[in-house]
Amino acid sequence: MFKKVIILVVLSSILIVLVLNRAHTAAPVNNTSPKSNGSSGYITMEYKISDINGNQYYGKADDGTGIYFSAKNILSGDKIQVNDEVICYFEKNNLGKGLVKVEKK
């Protein structure tokens, strides 16, 4: 019985880690006006950074939609601060799957 409890705790812990990891992936929230970059294969959206918490960046678009992403998505090496405007790139045919890169505007 004790072994079953230990296995249950370990599997539950793994499940919680996977769920939290999935929750931290960036995806646009109900944005109805993405801009397509023609043949580049990306859709871009502009956000204004509203908060920075460690390596997590939070932003809002003009239409009120929000986004959050980690510093690993910033490929340009720019120092992004609160109130900076950024351009977020998403795959054109895979919009809900995640953020490709972020650039300072």
LUMPA-256952 format. One line per 8 residues: number of its first residue (from 1); their letters; for each residue x, y, z of N, C-alpha, C. Coordinates in nm, 4 decimals, decimal comma. Layout:
BEGIN
NUM = a = X:Y:Z:X:Y:Z:X:Y:Z; ...
***
This chain:
BEGIN
1 = mfkkviil = 0,0822:-0,1196:0,0000:0,0000:0,0000:0,0000:0,0868:0,1262:0,0000; 0,1946:0,1231:0,0765:0,2839:0,2383:0,0852:0,3483:0,2680:-0,0504; 0,3838:0,1632:-0,1257:0,4432:0,1810:-0,2585:0,3441:0,2469:-0,3546; 0,2177:0,2107:-0,3455:0,1154:0,2693:-0,4320:0,0987:0,4185:-0,4036; 0,1058:0,4556:-0,2774:0,0936:0,5965:-0,2404:0,2121:0,6754:-0,2947; 0,3314:0,6193:-0,2840:0,4510:0,6869:-0,3353:0,4408:0,7034:-0,4873; 0,3984:0,5990:-0,5572:0,3828:0,6067:-0,7030:0,2780:0,7113:-0,7395; 0,1682:0,7161:-0,6660:0,0640:0,8160:-0,6913:0,1161:0,9571:-0,6722
9 = vvlssili = 0,1937:0,9804:-0,5681:0,2500:1,1137:-0,5413:0,3474:1,1529:-0,6514; 0,4334:1,0602:-0,6937:0,5309:1,0903:-0,7994:0,4595:1,1219:-0,9306; 0,3624:1,0423:-0,9692:0,2897:1,0672:-1,0939:0,2092:1,1963:-1,0876; 0,1519:1,2257:-0,9730:0,0783:1,3522:-0,9571:0,1720:1,4710:-0,9698; 0,2909:1,4601:-0,9123:0,3893:1,5685:-0,9219:0,4308:1,5922:-1,0665; 0,4519:1,4845:-1,1403:0,4883:1,4974:-1,2820:0,3757:1,5643:-1,3599; 0,2525:1,5256:-1,3314:0,1382:1,5863:-1,3992:0,1284:1,7356:-1,3691; 0,1489:1,7746:-1,2459:0,1424:1,9165:-1,2082:0,2516:1,9954:-1,2793
17 = vlvlnrah = 0,3722:1,9404:-1,2857:0,4817:2,0089:-1,3546:0,4492:2,0268:-1,5023; 0,3944:1,9252:-1,5656:0,3594:1,9354:-1,7076:0,2489:2,0379:-1,7312; 0,1499:2,0425:-1,6452:0,0408:2,1390:-1,6593:0,0927:2,2815:-1,6399; 0,1770:2,3026:-1,5388:0,2327:2,4362:-1,5167:0,3234:2,4782:-1,6310; 0,3995:2,3857:-1,6849:0,4854:2,4162:-1,7986:0,4025:2,4571:-1,9197; 0,2930:2,3891:-1,9442:0,2040:2,4217:-2,0554:0,1378:2,5576:-2,0351; 0,1072:2,5902:-1,9108:0,0426:2,7179:-1,8815:0,1359:2,8359:-1,9042; 0,2670:2,8130:-1,9020:0,3628:2,9220:-1,9190:0,4056:2,9434:-2,0630
25 = taapvnnt = 0,3474:2,8714:-2,1562:0,3787:2,8965:-2,2967:0,2969:3,0153:-2,3442; 0,3571:3,0974:-2,4233:0,2909:3,2197:-2,4677:0,1995:3,1924:-2,5850; 0,0838:3,2540:-2,5800:-0,0107:3,2476:-2,6906:-0,0975:3,3727:-2,6849; -0,1348:3,4275:-2,7968:-0,2191:3,5456:-2,7945:-0,3556:3,5125:-2,7363; -0,4127:3,6129:-2,6719:-0,5419:3,5931:-2,6078:-0,6478:3,6716:-2,6837; -0,7338:3,6033:-2,7583:-0,8484:3,6628:-2,8283:-0,8129:3,7852:-2,9098; -0,7038:3,7841:-2,9782:-0,6677:3,8977:-3,0616:-0,7318:3,8782:-3,1980; -0,8166:3,9716:-3,2360:-0,8912:3,9560:-3,3604:-0,8294:4,0304:-3,4774
33 = spksngss = -0,7189:4,1028:-3,4563:-0,6624:4,1805:-3,5658:-0,5126:4,1572:-3,5845; -0,4706:4,0352:-3,6105:-0,3289:4,0131:-3,6372:-0,2901:4,0677:-3,7737; -0,1642:4,1081:-3,7883:-0,1146:4,1585:-3,9153:-0,0287:4,0508:-3,9792; -0,0562:4,0220:-4,1043:0,0189:3,9205:-4,1763:0,1363:3,9857:-4,2464; 0,2501:3,9185:-4,2448:0,3691:3,9688:-4,3119:0,3858:3,9072:-4,4498; 0,2816:3,9038:-4,5277:0,2893:3,8566:-4,6652:0,3456:3,7171:-4,6765; 0,4596:3,7052:-4,7407:0,5177:3,5743:-4,7681:0,6156:3,5285:-4,6605; 0,6323:3,6052:-4,5526:0,7322:3,5699:-4,4524:0,6926:3,4501:-4,3679
41 = gyitmeyk = 0,5650:3,4163:-4,3623:0,5219:3,3022:-4,2831:0,4917:3,3367:-4,1389; 0,4920:3,4654:-4,1046:0,4643:3,5081:-3,9685:0,3443:3,6013:-3,9630; 0,2774:3,6003:-3,8500:0,1757:3,6999:-3,8168:0,2331:3,7812:-3,7026; 0,2247:3,9136:-3,7122:0,2808:3,9988:-3,6082:0,1698:4,0678:-3,5312; 0,1970:4,0902:-3,4043:0,1063:4,1647:-3,3184:0,1903:4,2560:-3,2299; 0,1395:4,3749:-3,2065:0,2128:4,4720:-3,1260:0,1525:4,4817:-2,9872; 0,2408:4,4854:-2,8884:0,1998:4,4950:-2,7491:0,2862:4,5983:-2,6782; 0,2305:4,6575:-2,5736:0,3041:4,7482:-2,4868:0,3303:4,6749:-2,3558
49 = isdingnq = 0,4554:4,6668:-2,3162:0,4925:4,5936:-2,1951:0,4352:4,6656:-2,0737; 0,3567:4,5919:-1,9936:0,2919:4,6510:-1,8770:0,3565:4,6096:-1,7452; 0,4287:4,4955:-1,7461:0,4898:4,4475:-1,6221:0,6017:4,3503:-1,6567; 0,7046:4,3489:-1,5721:0,8140:4,2537:-1,5856:0,8344:4,1901:-1,4492; 0,8317:4,0572:-1,4470:0,8502:3,9837:-1,3226:0,9603:3,8814:-1,3456; 1,0830:3,9149:-1,3099:1,1969:3,8262:-1,3351:1,2217:3,8155:-1,4842; 1,2081:3,6961:-1,5402:1,2251:3,6733:-1,6834:1,0921:3,6666:-1,7569; 0,9835:3,6996:-1,6908:0,8500:3,6970:-1,7514:0,8072:3,8396:-1,7861
57 = yygkaddg = 0,7629:3,8572:-1,9096:0,7187:3,9878:-1,9587:0,5687:3,9811:-1,9863; 0,4967:4,0845:-1,9456:0,3521:4,0915:-1,9643:0,3217:4,2160:-2,0465; 0,2327:4,2007:-2,1470:0,2009:4,3127:-2,2330:0,0541:4,3189:-2,2675; 0,0111:4,4377:-2,3132:-0,1269:4,4595:-2,3560:-0,1250:4,5273:-2,4914; -0,2213:4,4871:-2,5753:-0,2384:4,5491:-2,7062:-0,3367:4,6646:-2,6939; -0,3484:4,7435:-2,7994:-0,4411:4,8570:-2,7989:-0,5860:4,8119:-2,7829; -0,6166:4,6907:-2,8305:-0,7546:4,6426:-2,8201:-0,7836:4,5742:-2,6863; -0,6874:4,5761:-2,5931:-0,7098:4,5211:-2,4597:-0,6666:4,3771:-2,4416
65 = tgiyfsak = -0,6258:4,3112:-2,5488:-0,5802:4,1736:-2,5342:-0,4421:4,1715:-2,4712; -0,4081:4,0602:-2,4099:-0,2819:4,0515:-2,3390:-0,1965:3,9356:-2,3841; -0,0700:3,9405:-2,3432:0,0254:3,8342:-2,3727:0,1277:3,8316:-2,2602; 0,1859:3,7146:-2,2394:0,3039:3,7057:-2,1550:0,4011:3,6088:-2,2198; 0,5313:3,6350:-2,1999:0,6351:3,5534:-2,2606:0,7596:3,5621:-2,1747; 0,8525:3,4715:-2,1986:0,9762:3,4705:-2,1216:1,0874:3,5376:-2,2009; 1,1958:3,5664:-2,1337:1,3090:3,6347:-2,1961:1,3708:3,5522:-2,3077; 1,3522:3,4203:-2,3079:1,4116:3,3375:-2,4127:1,3499:3,3639:-2,5495
73 = nilsgdki = 1,2316:3,4269:-2,5544:1,1681:3,4605:-2,6811:1,2235:3,5884:-2,7428; 1,3016:3,6647:-2,6677:1,3590:3,7897:-2,7180:1,4906:3,7548:-2,7865; 1,4880:3,7484:-2,9187:1,6052:3,7052:-2,9937:1,6980:3,8199:-3,0311; 1,6487:3,9411:-3,0308:1,7275:4,0545:-3,0780:1,8311:4,1012:-2,9763; 1,8210:4,0601:-2,8513:1,9147:4,1037:-2,7486:1,8832:4,2414:-2,6943; 1,7704:4,3010:-2,7348:1,7318:4,4331:-2,6854:1,6920:4,4263:-2,5389; 1,7219:4,5308:-2,4658:1,6798:4,5435:-2,3265:1,5377:4,5998:-2,3281; 1,4409:4,5193:-2,2910:1,3008:4,5604:-2,2927:1,2601:4,6003:-2,1516
81 = qvndevic = 1,1951:4,7159:-2,1412:1,1523:4,7684:-2,0122:1,0020:4,7950:-2,0153; 0,9461:4,8248:-1,8994:0,8035:4,8568:-1,8901:0,7748:4,9783:-1,9777; 0,6616:4,9770:-2,0465:0,6127:5,0795:-2,1393:0,6801:5,0758:-2,2762; 0,7720:4,9823:-2,3000:0,8283:4,9644:-2,4336:0,7261:4,8931:-2,5212; 0,7272:4,9232:-2,6506:0,6406:4,8538:-2,7452:0,7218:4,7448:-2,8129; 0,6605:4,6268:-2,8253:0,7280:4,5128:-2,8861:0,6424:4,4563:-2,9989; 0,7076:4,3887:-3,0907:0,6397:4,3178:-3,1986:0,6596:4,1685:-3,1728; 0,5501:4,0959:-3,1644:0,5535:3,9516:-3,1401:0,5242:3,8793:-3,2710
89 = yfeknnlg = 0,6038:3,7799:-3,3025:0,5898:3,7033:-3,4251:0,5348:3,5643:-3,3932; 0,4288:3,5265:-3,4637:0,3671:3,3953:-3,4516:0,3676:3,3297:-3,5885; 0,3753:3,1972:-3,5918:0,3678:3,1272:-3,7191:0,2325:3,1532:-3,7835; 0,2323:3,1807:-3,9135:0,1099:3,2180:-3,9833:0,0042:3,1086:-3,9783; 0,0407:2,9844:-3,9968:-0,0560:2,8753:-4,0014:-0,0711:2,8043:-3,8676; -0,0074:2,8546:-3,7640:-0,0085:2,7870:-3,6354:-0,0219:2,8893:-3,5230; -0,1149:2,9814:-3,5339:-0,1247:3,0949:-3,4434:-0,1375:3,0548:-3,2973; -0,2137:2,9537:-3,2646:-0,2349:2,9170:-3,1252:-0,1255:2,8333:-3,0646
97 = kglvkvek = -0,0254:2,7949:-3,1408:0,0771:2,7041:-3,0898:0,1910:2,7747:-3,0176; 0,2054:2,9031:-3,0330:0,3102:2,9689:-2,9558:0,3835:3,0785:-3,0283; 0,4618:3,1464:-2,9521:0,5364:3,2621:-2,9956:0,6676:3,2181:-3,0593; 0,7035:3,2794:-3,1725:0,8273:3,2468:-3,2407:0,9396:3,3370:-3,1900; 0,9157:3,4701:-3,1903:1,0176:3,5641:-3,1423:0,9533:3,6971:-3,1063; 1,0303:3,7781:-3,0327:0,9861:3,9103:-2,9907:1,0966:4,0103:-3,0239; 1,0568:4,1250:-3,0776:1,1510:4,2329:-3,1075:1,0994:4,3623:-3,0467; 1,1927:4,4473:-3,0036:1,1557:4,5799:-2,9569:1,1223:4,6647:-3,0791
105 = k = 1,0147:4,7417:-3,0696:0,9691:4,8222:-3,1839:1,0561:4,9441:-3,1999
***
